[in-house]
């Protein structure tokens, strides 16, 4: 394995379309969409998830105003009230800001739930939504194995564990965490990763669903040298509640918006902590796992690049080997 580029094995090059058709695909009911919207949805629906999107910090310059900062950083000056609320600890008056101040740039977004989604996954210690029509099962390809996977228009491997000090340390400085992931992809899989994107959200005052959400998404080039157009979309979500770390590795070969889906599933996750049995509270007894486990700079987070590499490389090799066997049988018949 080892995040290497797939090597040809003396076989003829197949068309990308043939390979794509042979790789796994799930044909389900019309795909649900979970866009993150920033307009006021209170009048439209009472069934939504509220996220505070945390963007880069901003250092105030001479002549700045909250309106001007909101217009430049968020595209609309009307967001100045949200900037004032996000920085209320240091702002006594939203009209009084000074050069050198470091402001948090954030805005409120909403994910409206599809009315068809009912029930989702309900465990004693936690719950989360699942797209309508999707199923739960085990997925394996070569040495890549996940034993709790949602499958539909894409696949989402789930890893629910007790919250560890390692994961808290990893994402405590999200800017540093993003840098580590970016550096890792450049050093280990430069040809195979493109369009790397990061997101960070807070969910405050939302009962059991409260917590911090971290996402990174990318396009994975399965065999960049031999089949440059053969790619998949990947998104990884991590939610930290008070006692649980929930990770979701989503991937699809289709044009399905896996990032919005993983964001939604991650945001919907909630813990059900029983304070009366606090000493016995654990989710580790579910024995949930995703392999292979490959070391990387973030000890508390799963290395999705290793899983995606092994999963799709093994599937592609299998397709190519099957094609070689078919070609050999054909030649033996007609030679």
N, C-alpha and C positions, 0 to 999 in steps of 0.2 A: 504494500500500500504506500504510505509515506508521501502523499500529496505529489506524486510525480505525474508527468505527462504520459498518457497511454501510449504504449509502443505497439507498432504494427507487428503482426506475427506471420509475415509472408503470405498474406491473403489479399485478395483484390479489394480495392476501395469501393464501398457501397455508397449509394446515394443517401443523402441525409434524410430524405423523405421516407425511405425504406426503414432506416434505423428508428426514426421517430415513431413510425407506426408500430414497430415491434416492442418499443419500450412501454412500461406500464402506463395506462391511462384509464381513468374512471369516468364513465358517461352517466351522469346523474341528472336530476331535475334541474330546471333553470337555476343558474348560479345566483346566490344571494350576494349583494354588494353591501359593504359596510364603510362608506366614505366618512371621513372626519370633516365635519362642517363647522363653520365659525359664526354663522348667523344665529339669531335667537330662535330656538326651536320650541320654546315653552308653549306657544300657542298652537304648534303643529302636532305635538306628540307628548304623552306623559311616559313614554317607554324609551328612555335614552340613557346613555352613559356619558358622564361629564368628565373631561380630561383637561388638565392645565398643561399646555405644552410649554416646556422650559427650553428656551433658545439660548444663544450666547449672551454673556454679560456685556454691558455697554458702558464705556467710560465717557461721562458727560464732557462735552467740549464747550468752549466759550460761545455764547449765542444760542445754545440749545434750549429747547422747551420740550415738555413731555409730548406735546402734539407733534412737533417736528420729528422727535425720535420715533414715535409710533408710526408716523407716516413713512419714514425711511426704513425702519427695521421690520415693520409688520404690514406695510402697504396701505395703511389707513390711519389717519390721525385720530379717528374716533376711539381707537384702542388706548388712548392716553389714560382713561379712567382705570383700565385694567393694569396698566403700568404703575399707576399710583397705588392701587390696592396691593400689587405684588411687592412693592417697596415701601409699604406704609411704616415699617420699623424705622426707616431713616428719613422719611418725608413727613414733615409736620404740615406742609402746605404744598399741594401739587404744582402751584405756580412758582415755587421757590426751589430751584435746583442749582447746583454750583459745579463749576468745572472741577474734574477730578473724582466726582462721585461715581461709584460703580453700581449700576442698576441692573437688576435681573430683568431680562426681556422675556415675557411670557404672555400667553393669551389662552382663552378658554375655548375649547372645541367640544363637539358633541357627536356621538355615534348613535344613530337611531336604530333600534333593534327591529328586525323584521317580525311582523306579527305571527308568521308561521313558526317561529322558533319557540318551542314550548318545552319546558323541563330541563333540557340540557343534561349535564352530568351532575348527579347529586350523590356526594359521598358524605359520610358522617362528619369528617373533618374539613371538607371543602366542597365547593361547587363551581361550575363554569358552564357557559353556554356552548352549544355545538351547532354548526350550520345545519339547516333543514335538509334532510335526506342523506346526511353523512352517516357513516358507520364507524364502529370501533373494533380494532383488531390488532394483530401482530404483523410486522413487515420485516422481511429479511432479504438481503441481496449481498452475496459473498459474505464477508465478515461484518457487514453493517446490519445491525439488528436493533429494533425498537419494539418493546412488548406492550406499548399502550399508544396506539396511533389512530387518529381520526382520519378517515379517508373519504374523499368525495371529488370535487373539482381539483383538488390537490391532496397532499398528505401533510399531517401535522403530528410529529412525534412529541409526546409529552413526557416531562421529567419533573415530578412533584416530590420535593424533599423538605426536611426540616431546615430552617434557615441556619446558615453557617457563618462563622466569622470571616471565612475566606471570601465568600461572595459579597458580603457587606464591604470588606476592604477593597475588593476589586472595583466596585462601582461607586465607592465613596467620592472619588474624583472622576466624574464621568468624562471630562476632557482628557484626562490621562488614559482612561480606559479606551476611549476611541482611538487615541494615538497608538496604543499597544496593538489593537486589532488591525489598524491600517498598516503598521510596520510589519506585523506578522504576515499579512497577505502579500506585501511587496517582497518579503524575503522567502516565503515558502510556496506561494502559488500566484505569482505575478501574472502569468499568462491566463490563469483560469478564473480570476476574479475581476469583475468590472462593475461600475456603477455602485460602489459601496456607499451606503447612506445610513445615517444615525438619527435616532429620535429619543427624546426623554420626556416623560409625562409624570405628573402627580395626580393622585386621586385623593383629595382631602374630604373629610366629613361625609363619607359615603358608606357609613356603617361597615359591614364585613368586607366590602369591596375596596376599602381605602388601602393605599399603598403607593409605591414608586414603580414606574414602568420604564424599561429600557429596551430599545429595539435597534437591531442593525439588519440591513437587507443588502442583497447583492445579486448580480447575475453570475452564474457559474458556467464556464465554458468547459463542457465535458471532455472534449478532445480537440483543443484549439489548433493543433497542427494538422490533423487528418480531417476533421469535420468542424471547421470554424463556425458554422451556423448552428451547430447542435448545442443548445444552451438550456438551462433551466433557471427559474426565478426562485430565490430563497429569501426567507425572512425569519429571524430569530427574535423571540420575545422573552423577556425576563420580568417577572413581577415579584417584588419583595413586599409581603405583608408583614405583620408583626412577628409571626412565627414560622412562615413558610416562604420558600423560594420556588417559584413555578416557572419552568423553562419550556418553550414551545419552538420546535424546529420545523418550519413549514417550507414545502417545496412543491413545484409544479413544472411540467414541461409545456403547459398550455399558456394562453394569454391571461388566464385567471389572475385577478388581483390578490395574490397570496399575502402581500404586505398588509392590506386593509383587513383581510381575514384574520391574520395572526394578531394584529393590533387589537381587533375586537375580542378575540378569544382571551388574550392576555388581560385586557381591561376587565372582562367579565368575571375573571377569577376572584373568588372570595374565600376567606378562611372562616371556619366555624369553630372558634376557640371555646373550649369548655373550661371556664375558670375554676369550677369545682373539682375538676380532675386535671389540673394544670401539670402536675408531676408526671402524669401518664400520657399527656397529649403528644402524639407523634403521627407523622404521615409516612415515616420511613418503612413501616411494616407492610406497605403495599408492594415492595420489591420492584418498583418501576425502574427501568434502565434503558440507556441508549449506548450502544457500542459500535465501533471501537472507541476506546478512550485514549487519546493522544495528548501528550503534554503540550502546553503552550503557556504564554505569560500570564493568563488569567486563571488562577488555580480554582476559583470558586464557580466558574462558568464552564459549560460544556463546549468542546471544540467542534462546532458544526461543520467546519471545512473538512475535517477528517471523515465525518460521517457521509457528507454529500459526495466526496471524492470516491470513497469505497463503494457507496451505493450505486452510483451511476457508471463508474468504471466497470464494476462487476456485471451490471446489466448489459452494457455495451459489448463487453467481451463475450458474454453468453450469446448475444444476437449474432455477432460475427462468427463465432464457432459453429452455431447452428447453420448459418449460411454456408460455411465451408463444407460441413457434412452433407448438406443438400447438393452442393455443387459436385462433390466427390461421387455421390450416388448417381447423379445425372450422368456424369462422365463414364462411370462404370457400365451404365446401361447402353450407352450409344457408342462406346469405343470398342 
